[in-house]
Each structure stands twice: as C-alpha cells, then as structure tokens.
C-alpha cells in the first residue's frame, strides 16, 4: 500500500509540470492508500494541465476514496469529456465498512 494521499500531491505536480498528462493513456493507482484528498490532488492536477485528453483507463480500485474522492474524480471525468470508444470506467472494489461506496464515480 505504497501511494498515499500525500504522495498524490507530488505525483500530480510532477505529471503537470512534465506535461505527461497530455500524453497519458492509462493510470493505475489501484491497491494503495489514496483517500479523498489524494483523488482531489489528481483531479486538480489534470484540470490545471488542461485535462488528460488521451486517458483511456484510470484505476483507483482498492483505495479509500469515499464520496469526496469520487466527487473530485467525477469532475475530472466531466472535464475530459465524453468517453471515446475504448475508455472504460472501472467499477470500484468493495469498500471497507467504514467508508461509503464510491459509486458516484461512474455517474
């Protein structure tokens, strides 16, 4: 469980500053310790960089996003537009009992 919400701030800044978000096609951060703040950092970095227009796959399953993180990511999904053929939304894995499900992510 290596990547935390705090790490997402640095990751978001690095992706934004390097210009990598404009070329990114997949991002797999599943099975980490990312919470709502980390999801917000990723979404804000993408928004500040003009989105991630080539992103086809985003995996954040088995994290602790909760409704706050799902809401932040839904803003990201709206900012990059409707999914072209090939983009898929991964159904979040079962959340621990203390965390609400993040099903708003795919609405």
C-alpha positions in Angstrom: 0.0 0.0 0.0 2.7 2.4 -1.1 1.0 5.5 -2.6 -0.8 7.7 -0.1 -2.9 10.9 -0.5 0.2 12.9 0.4 2.1 11.2 -2.4 -0.7 12.2 -4.8 0.1 15.9 -4.4 3.7 15.3 -5.5 2.6 12.9 -8.3 0.1 15.4 -9.6 2.7 18.2 -9.6 5.2 16.0 -11.4 2.7 14.9 -14.0 1.5 18.5 -14.5 5.0 20.1 -14.7 6.4 17.5 -17.0 3.5 17.8 -19.5 2.9 14.0 -19.1 -0.8 14.4 -18.6 -1.3 15.4 -22.2 0.2 12.1 -23.3 -1.1 9.8 -20.5 -3.3 6.9 -21.8 -3.5 4.8 -18.6 -3.0 5.4 -14.9 -3.2 2.5 -12.4 -3.1 3.5 -8.8 -5.1 0.6 -7.5 -4.4 -1.1 -4.2 -2.9 1.9 -2.5 -3.8 4.1 0.4 -5.3 7.0 -1.5 -8.1 8.9 0.2 -10.4 11.8 -0.9 -7.6 14.3 -0.7 -5.4 12.3 -3.0 -8.2 11.9 -5.5 -8.7 15.7 -5.3 -5.0 16.3 -6.0 -5.0 14.1 -9.1 -8.2 15.8 -10.4 -6.8 19.3 -9.7 -3.5 18.5 -11.4 -5.3 17.3 -14.5 -7.6 20.3 -14.6 -4.7 22.7 -14.2 -2.8 21.0 -17.0 -5.8 21.2 -19.4 -7.0 17.7 -18.7 -5.8 14.3 -19.8 -7.3 14.0 -23.3 -5.8 10.7 -24.2 -6.6 9.0 -20.9 -8.4 5.8 -21.6 -8.1 3.9 -18.4 -8.0 5.1 -14.8 -7.9 2.6 -12.0 -8.2 3.6 -8.4 -9.8 0.4 -7.0 -9.0 -0.8 -3.5 -8.3 2.7 -2.1 -10.3 4.7 0.4 -11.8 7.4 -1.9 -15.2 7.7 -0.3 -17.8 10.0 -1.7 -15.4 13.0 -1.6 -12.8 11.4 -3.8 -15.5 10.1 -6.1 -16.9 13.6 -6.5 -13.5 15.0 -7.3 -12.9 12.3 -9.9 -16.3 12.8 -11.5 -15.3 16.5 -12.1 -12.1 15.2 -13.8 -14.2 12.9 -16.0 -16.5 15.7 -17.0 -13.6 18.0 -17.8 -12.0 15.5 -20.2 -15.3 15.0 -22.0 -17.4 12.0 -23.0 -15.6 8.7 -23.2 -14.5 7.8 -26.7 -14.5 4.2 -27.8 -12.1 2.2 -25.7 -12.3 4.3 -22.5 -13.7 2.4 -19.6 -14.7 3.2 -16.1 -13.7 0.5 -13.6 -16.3 -0.4 -11.1 -14.8 0.4 -7.6 -13.9 -2.7 -5.5 -15.8 -3.4 -2.3 -15.1 -0.5 0.2 -14.4 -1.2 3.8 -17.4 -0.9 6.1 -16.3 2.5 7.5 -16.1 4.0 4.0 -19.2 4.7 1.9 -19.2 3.2 -1.6 -17.7 5.5 -4.3 -20.3 4.6 -6.9 -20.8 8.2 -7.8 -17.6 7.9 -9.8 -19.3 6.4 -12.8 -22.5 8.5 -12.8 
